[in-house]
Amino acid sequence: MVERQLRARGIDDERVLAAMATVPRERFVPAGSARVAYRDRAVAIGEGQTVTQPWLVAAMAMLLELAGTERVLDVGAGSGYSAAILSCCCGEVIAVERHAVLADRARTLLVALGLDNIEVRHGDGTRGAPDAAPFGGISVAAAAEGSPPAALLDQLAPGAALVCPVRRGGDERLIRFRDGGEEEIAPVRFVPLVTDDGPAGAGR
């Protein structure tokens, strides 16, 4: 996976690559899906959610350009896999998941794996975690409508990046937002970013 799917496709952050080689992805998918855990695809984990494909997990972590000491916000934590990867590249991760069953499962697994610099919260990720802001990076694993929620952008530290898939006019792309600018990375397909009120995003 690391050589064929990641390094060969432009992932060159050695800490991200080391994390992807070390964190056992098969532990973050249902037992019946363990044999396909490392394939270049998303894997369903229940509640209508998925574990993002390996290349996108690695790319999103790399795009944050972490120095290693930051507090990072992971929105749409799902199984906790992306949070686990991020935890190897920063000082602390606050992971927010809106489905209680997934949040509980992720919390239990991350503790079992000894990843003690991750706090998993059950709640509305579009609101971020203002009590823990500002963040040295924010990763959003669900597609926002128009642009990321303003609450998330407001919780970024100066110079920090927010990486989020965004849907505009039927087109969905992974975009890096930083210091008021944005950089399109690649076409993607994610589950929608939602709140209790429906699709989320500053432009909805």
C-alpha positions in Angstrom: 0.0 0.0 0.0 2.7 2.5 1.0 4.8 2.1 -2.1 2.1 1.5 -4.7 -0.8 3.6 -3.6 0.9 6.4 -1.7 4.6 7.1 -2.5 4.0 6.3 -6.2 1.1 8.9 -6.3 3.0 11.8 -4.7 2.8 11.2 -1.0 6.3 12.2 0.2 5.8 13.2 3.8 7.9 10.5 5.6 6.0 10.9 8.9 2.7 10.3 7.1 4.1 7.4 5.2 5.4 5.9 8.5 2.0 6.3 10.1 0.3 4.7 7.2 2.7 1.7 7.4 2.3 1.4 11.2 -1.4 2.0 12.0 -3.3 -1.3 11.5 -6.0 -0.2 9.0 -7.7 -3.6 9.3 -8.6 -2.9 12.9 -10.7 0.1 11.8 -13.1 -1.8 9.5 -15.6 -4.5 10.2 -14.1 -8.0 10.6 -15.7 -9.2 7.4 -14.0 -6.4 5.5 -10.5 -6.9 6.9 -9.3 -8.6 3.7 -10.0 -5.5 1.6 -8.8 -3.0 4.2 -5.7 -2.0 2.3 -7.2 -1.8 -1.1 -7.5 1.6 -2.9 -11.1 2.1 -1.9 -13.3 3.3 0.9 -14.7 0.7 3.2 -18.2 0.8 4.8 -18.2 0.9 8.6 -22.0 1.3 9.3 -24.3 4.2 10.0 -23.9 5.2 6.3 -20.2 6.0 6.9 -16.9 4.8 5.4 -13.2 4.6 6.2 -11.7 6.9 3.5 -9.4 5.2 0.9 -5.7 5.1 2.0 -4.4 7.7 -0.6 -6.9 10.3 0.5 -6.2 9.8 4.2 -2.5 10.2 3.5 -3.0 13.2 1.2 -5.2 15.0 3.6 -2.7 14.5 6.5 0.2 15.6 4.2 -1.7 18.8 3.1 -1.9 20.0 6.6 1.9 20.4 6.6 2.2 19.6 10.3 5.4 20.3 12.3 4.6 17.7 14.9 3.4 19.7 17.9 0.1 21.1 16.8 -3.4 20.4 18.1 -5.5 19.1 15.1 -9.2 18.9 14.7 -10.6 15.8 12.8 -14.2 16.3 11.7 -16.1 13.2 10.8 -13.9 10.8 12.8 -15.9 7.7 11.8 -13.8 4.7 12.8 -11.0 6.8 14.1 -8.5 5.8 11.4 -7.7 9.3 10.1 -7.3 10.5 13.7 -4.9 7.6 14.3 -2.8 8.7 11.3 -2.9 12.4 12.3 -1.9 11.5 15.9 1.4 10.2 14.6 2.1 13.6 12.9 1.0 16.1 15.5 0.9 16.7 19.3 -2.9 16.2 19.9 -6.0 15.3 18.0 -9.6 16.3 18.8 -11.8 13.9 16.8 -15.5 14.7 16.5 -18.1 12.1 15.2 -21.8 12.7 15.1 -22.8 9.0 15.3 -22.6 7.9 18.9 -22.0 4.3 18.1 -19.1 5.1 15.9 -17.6 7.6 18.4 -17.8 5.0 21.1 -16.3 2.3 18.9 -13.4 4.6 17.8 -12.7 5.7 21.3 -12.4 2.1 22.6 -10.2 1.0 19.7 -7.8 4.0 19.9 -7.3 3.4 23.6 -6.7 -0.3 22.9 -4.0 0.7 20.4 -2.3 2.9 22.9 -2.9 6.1 21.0 -3.3 8.4 24.0 -3.0 11.8 22.3 -6.5 11.6 20.7 -9.7 12.8 22.3 -12.9 11.4 20.6 -16.0 13.5 21.0 -19.6 12.7 20.1 -21.2 15.8 18.6 -21.8 18.0 15.6 -18.4 18.4 13.9 -19.5 21.4 11.9 -19.3 23.4 15.1 -15.8 22.3 15.7 -14.4 22.3 19.2 -14.2 26.0 20.2 -13.0 25.2 23.7 -9.8 23.6 22.2 -9.2 26.2 19.4 -7.2 27.5 17.8 -6.1 24.5 15.8 -2.9 24.0 13.9 -4.8 22.1 11.2 -8.4 20.9 10.5 -9.3 17.8 8.5 -12.9 17.3 7.4 -13.8 13.8 6.1 -17.2 14.8 4.6 -18.3 17.1 1.7 -19.4 20.6 2.6 -21.8 22.5 0.4 -20.2 25.6 -1.1 -17.5 26.0 1.4 -16.5 24.7 4.9 -18.6 25.9 7.8 -17.5 29.3 9.1 -17.2 27.9 12.6 -14.4 25.7 11.4 -12.5 28.4 9.5 -12.8 30.6 12.6 -11.1 28.0 14.7 -7.9 27.8 12.5 -4.7 29.3 13.9 -3.0 31.9 11.7 -1.1 30.1 8.9 -2.8 26.8 9.6 -4.7 24.8 6.9 -8.1 23.3 6.7 -8.5 20.4 4.2 -12.1 19.7 3.2 -14.0 18.2 0.2 -16.4 20.8 -1.1 -19.4 20.4 -3.5 -20.1 23.3 -5.9 -22.5 23.0 -8.8 -22.5 19.2 -8.7 -18.7 19.0 -8.7 -16.9 17.8 -5.7 -13.2 18.6 -5.0 -10.7 18.3 -2.2 -9.6 21.9 -1.3 -7.0 23.3 1.1 -8.0 26.5 2.8 -5.4 28.7 4.4 -5.2 32.4 5.3 -8.2 33.3 3.3 -7.1 31.5 0.1 -8.0 28.1 -1.3 -6.2 25.5 -3.4 -8.0 22.8 -5.4 -6.2 19.4 -5.0 -8.3 16.7 -6.7 -11.8 15.5 -7.6 -13.2 13.3 -4.8 -16.3 11.7 -3.5 -17.2 11.8 0.1 -20.4 11.4 2.2 -22.1 14.7 2.8 -21.2 16.9 5.8 -24.4 17.3 7.7 -25.8 18.9 10.9 -29.1 18.2 12.6 -30.5 20.8 10.1 -29.3 19.1 6.9 -26.4 19.7 4.6 -23.6 21.8 6.0 -21.4 24.5 4.6 -21.0 28.3 4.7 -22.5 28.5 1.2 -25.6 26.3 1.6 
